[in-house]
Amino acid sequence: MNMKRISVSVSNDLVFDNRVSKTCKSLVDCGLSVHLIGRVFNRNSKSLNRNYDCKRLYIHFRKNAIYYAELNTKLFFHLLFTKQDILWANDLDTLLPNWLVAKLKRKPLIFDSHEHFTQVPELKENPFAKKVWKWVEKVCIKDCKAVFTVCNPIKDYFKQEYGKDSLIVRNIPSKNAITEENISAADKENLLVWQGAVNVERGLEELCEAMKYVDARLVIMGEGDIKSDLENKIQQWGLSDKVSFLGKLPFEQMMEQTKKAKLAISIDKDTNGNYAISLPNKIFEYIDAAVPVLVSPLQETKTIVEKYETGVFIRSYDAKELGKQISELLSDNDKLDLIAENCRKAATELCWENEEEKIFETIKRLE
């Protein structure tokens, strides 16, 4: 009997997307033949070693409408001329070509929404682009055979806006990512870590400035639109010996860096609709690394941190006050050890192996 084929689409270069990697592994475990499609800007991009087929479409343009036009056009024709029994679109920027091919071939379509795409800060000053993506969402989502998302507010949004039920599959690391080390805070250096996109409205500007008032080092792992501006400011402030950028790292390397930290940071602001309801991946990654987190009390994040007591909420975005709070935490080793122990307990429950059961059930229903 031939295995059913599933085409999985995403708009990145696949190397650093740990959620999509976990999803594909789960789909393989479902007995499906997986064909993962991403994009690449540089033909010399890092190679992939996966137990399923991967294809990266070469994209000439790197931003704005022309980038999305090229990506969606190439993705449409690639999907059209490859065989699949199921289509899986990750995020709104791959949904339209998958929807068109699903219609033409009469195949089931699954939509996996990792964020509230139409509320991202990059669209705040571009109402036309926002209307286009809203139209794509409205047209396509009603025909999806299944919809996954990462948190309750987005699930509620899809239900209220389109009458569409969805399932929550949070982006939580697998059990094998849980740290087995138990190093006391007193034996760690004053090291802070930040994981994730280096973009606006994430509190990074204030965090970097706060390092003026903190006797510690900050390591930032990620790329984004404001990285070069931050690097310039750090030089101007004379903080080059305190703040370093490591860029995007493969998941395992990133976690090795995080485990060394005494305190982890996640201080996204509620100044846009996407961040206000987000549940950042790094919250769970910090838990797996057994590192306490200083976190903004956003709706979904607050629920996790309060339930499992895995962090402390930020008091202020004022750089001096933020620096004072960080210094207080770094000096309280007993408190940090207690929070780290809570992280270790929470990690046994918060794992991908529990989340993927919803994927198994959905695939079984489509067979």
Secondary structure, DSSP 8 states (H G I E B T S, - for coil): ----EEEEE-SS-SSS-HHHHHHHHHHHHTT-EEEEEEEESSTT------SSEEEEEE-S--SHHHHHHHHHHHHHHHHHTS--SEEEEESGGGHHHHHHHHHHHT--EEEEE-S-GGG-GGGTT-HHHHHHHHHHHHHHHTT-SEEEESSHHHHHHHHHHH----EE------GGGS------GGGS-SEEEEES---TTSSHHHHHHHGGG-SSEEEEE---TTHHHHHHHHHHTT-TTTEEE-----HHHHHHHHHT-SEEEE---SSSHHHHT---HHHHHHHHTT--EEE---HHHHHHHHHHT-EEE-----HHHHHHHHHHHHH-HHHHHHHHHHHHHHHTTS-HHHHTHHHHHHHHHH-
